[in-house]
Amino acid sequence: MDRADARLTLSFWPFSLLAQPEPLPERLIGSCPEAVIDNALASWGSPPHVFPPDIRTAYVEALSDPAHIHAICEEYRAAASIDRDHDREDLKARRRIACPLLALWSEMGGLNSWYLDEGGPLAIWRALADNVEGGPVAGGHFFPEENPEDTANRLRAFLLS
C-alpha cells in the first residue's frame, strides 16, 4: 500500500474499492457479480480461454453469496488497515520474516516492471525477509491458471529445497 500510485490503483481497482467501508463494495459487487468477473477475466492480462464456462460460473456463484463478498472485502480492509499497522510495528522493531519465502508474479503484469528502480519485487521482499527467492511467471494476472505446470514446478522445487 505504501507504494500504491496511479499505476496500481487504476490497474488493480480491487485494492482501493474493496477496502472501502461496508456496505458500499458489498452492494456494488452483489448487484452485478457478472460484471466483476467479466472485467477480471477479460482485462487482467490472462486470455479468456483459460477460464472455461464452468469456471466462470463458479466465480460468479461465489460472488453471488453475500457472505463470500463480505469476507473478500474484509480481507482487503485488513490489508489497508491493521495489516499495515502490524507491518509498521514489525519494521520499527526490526522483525523480519525468518522462514523461506517464495515470491511469484505475472511476467505480463505491472509488478514485473513498476518497481525496477527499487530492484524489483525480490529486492522489496528481501528488505523484509531473510531468505527470498522467486521471479516472474509467464502469463497475466491469473498465471497459475495459464501456466499451472510451471507454477506447480516452482512451488514443488521451493517446498522440497
C-alpha positions as CSV (number, residue, x, y, z in Angstrom):
1,M,0.0,0.0,0.0
2,D,2.9,2.4,0.7
3,R,3.9,2.0,-3.0
4,A,0.4,2.4,-4.4
5,D,0.3,5.0,-7.1
6,A,-1.9,5.7,-10.1
7,R,-0.5,2.7,-11.9
8,L,-1.5,0.3,-9.1
9,T,-4.8,1.9,-8.2
10,L,-6.0,2.1,-11.8
11,S,-4.8,-1.3,-12.8
12,F,-5.8,-3.1,-9.6
13,W,-9.0,-1.4,-8.7
14,P,-10.0,-4.0,-6.1
15,F,-7.3,-2.7,-3.7
16,S,-9.0,0.6,-3.3
17,L,-12.6,-0.3,-3.9
18,L,-12.9,-3.4,-1.7
19,A,-11.1,-1.7,1.2
20,Q,-13.9,0.9,1.5
21,P,-16.2,0.7,4.5
22,E,-19.2,-1.5,4.2
23,P,-21.7,-1.7,2.7
24,L,-20.6,0.1,-0.5
25,P,-18.3,-2.5,-2.0
26,E,-20.5,-5.4,-0.9
27,R,-23.5,-3.7,-2.6
28,L,-21.7,-2.9,-5.8
29,I,-20.3,-6.4,-6.2
30,G,-23.5,-8.1,-5.2
31,S,-25.6,-6.0,-7.6
32,C,-23.7,-7.4,-10.6
33,P,-21.1,-10.1,-9.9
34,E,-21.0,-11.0,-13.6
35,A,-19.6,-7.6,-14.4
36,V,-16.8,-8.0,-11.8
37,I,-15.9,-11.5,-13.1
38,D,-16.1,-10.4,-16.7
39,N,-13.7,-7.5,-16.0
40,A,-11.2,-9.6,-14.2
41,L,-11.2,-12.5,-16.6
42,A,-11.2,-10.3,-19.8
43,S,-8.8,-7.4,-18.9
44,W,-6.3,-8.6,-16.3
45,G,-3.9,-9.9,-18.9
46,S,-4.9,-13.6,-18.9
47,P,-6.6,-14.9,-22.1
48,P,-10.3,-15.7,-21.7
49,H,-9.9,-19.2,-23.0
50,V,-8.0,-20.1,-19.7
51,F,-11.4,-19.9,-18.0
52,P,-14.0,-22.3,-19.4
53,P,-17.6,-21.6,-18.8
54,D,-17.9,-23.8,-15.7
55,I,-15.0,-21.9,-14.0
56,R,-16.5,-18.6,-14.9
57,T,-19.9,-19.8,-13.5
58,A,-18.2,-20.9,-10.3
59,Y,-16.6,-17.5,-9.8
60,V,-19.9,-15.7,-10.4
61,E,-21.6,-18.0,-7.9
62,A,-19.0,-17.3,-5.3
63,L,-19.6,-13.5,-5.8
64,S,-23.3,-14.0,-5.6
65,D,-23.1,-15.1,-2.0
66,P,-23.2,-12.0,0.4
67,A,-21.0,-13.9,3.0
68,H,-18.3,-14.5,0.4
69,I,-18.4,-10.9,-0.8
70,H,-18.1,-9.6,2.7
71,A,-15.2,-11.9,3.6
72,I,-13.3,-10.8,0.4
73,C,-13.9,-7.1,1.3
74,E,-12.8,-7.7,4.9
75,E,-9.5,-9.2,3.6
76,Y,-8.9,-6.0,1.6
77,R,-9.9,-3.8,4.5
78,A,-7.4,-5.6,6.8
79,A,-4.7,-5.2,4.2
80,A,-5.4,-1.4,4.1
81,S,-5.6,-1.0,7.9
82,I,-4.4,-3.5,10.6
83,D,-2.0,-5.4,8.4
84,R,-0.3,-2.1,7.6
85,D,-0.1,-1.3,11.3
86,H,1.4,-4.7,12.0
87,D,3.9,-4.2,9.2
88,R,5.0,-0.8,10.5
89,E,5.4,-2.3,14.1
90,D,7.5,-5.1,12.7
91,L,9.7,-2.8,10.7
92,K,10.2,-0.5,13.7
93,A,11.1,-3.4,15.9
94,R,13.3,-4.8,13.1
95,R,11.4,-8.1,13.0
96,R,11.9,-9.9,9.7
97,I,10.3,-12.9,8.1
98,A,12.5,-15.8,9.1
99,C,11.0,-18.6,7.1
100,P,11.9,-19.2,3.4
101,L,9.7,-17.0,1.1
102,L,8.8,-17.7,-2.5
103,A,7.6,-14.7,-4.4
104,L,6.0,-15.3,-7.8
105,W,4.3,-12.7,-10.0
106,S,2.9,-12.2,-13.5
107,E,5.5,-11.6,-16.2
108,M,3.0,-9.5,-18.1
109,G,1.7,-7.6,-15.1
110,G,2.9,-4.3,-13.7
111,L,4.8,-5.8,-10.8
112,N,7.4,-7.1,-13.3
113,S,8.3,-3.5,-14.3
114,W,6.9,-0.9,-11.9
115,Y,9.4,-1.4,-9.1
116,L,12.6,-1.8,-11.1
117,D,14.1,1.4,-9.6
118,E,13.9,-0.4,-6.2
119,G,15.4,-3.6,-7.5
120,G,12.1,-5.3,-8.4
121,P,9.8,-7.4,-6.3
122,L,12.6,-9.7,-4.9
123,A,14.5,-6.7,-3.6
124,I,11.4,-5.4,-1.9
125,W,10.8,-8.7,-0.2
126,R,14.4,-9.1,0.7
127,A,14.1,-5.9,2.7
128,L,11.5,-7.8,4.8
129,A,12.7,-11.4,4.8
130,D,16.0,-13.3,5.2
131,N,15.6,-16.0,2.6
132,V,13.7,-14.9,-0.6
133,E,13.6,-16.5,-4.0
134,G,11.3,-16.4,-6.9
135,G,10.6,-14.5,-10.1
136,P,8.0,-13.8,-12.8
137,V,5.9,-16.5,-14.3
138,A,4.7,-16.3,-17.9
139,G,1.2,-15.0,-18.2
140,G,-1.2,-12.4,-17.0
141,H,-2.7,-11.9,-13.5
142,F,-4.0,-15.4,-13.4
143,F,-0.7,-17.0,-14.3
144,P,-1.3,-20.1,-12.2
145,E,-4.3,-20.9,-14.4
146,E,-2.4,-20.1,-17.5
147,N,0.7,-22.0,-16.6
148,P,-0.2,-24.5,-14.0
149,E,2.7,-26.8,-14.7
150,D,5.3,-24.1,-14.4
151,T,3.7,-22.7,-11.3
152,A,3.5,-26.1,-9.7
153,N,7.1,-26.9,-10.6
154,R,8.3,-23.7,-9.0
155,L,6.2,-24.4,-5.9
156,R,7.5,-28.0,-5.7
157,A,11.1,-27.0,-6.1
158,F,10.7,-24.4,-3.4
159,L,8.9,-26.7,-1.0
160,L,11.4,-29.6,-1.5
161,S,14.5,-27.4,-1.2
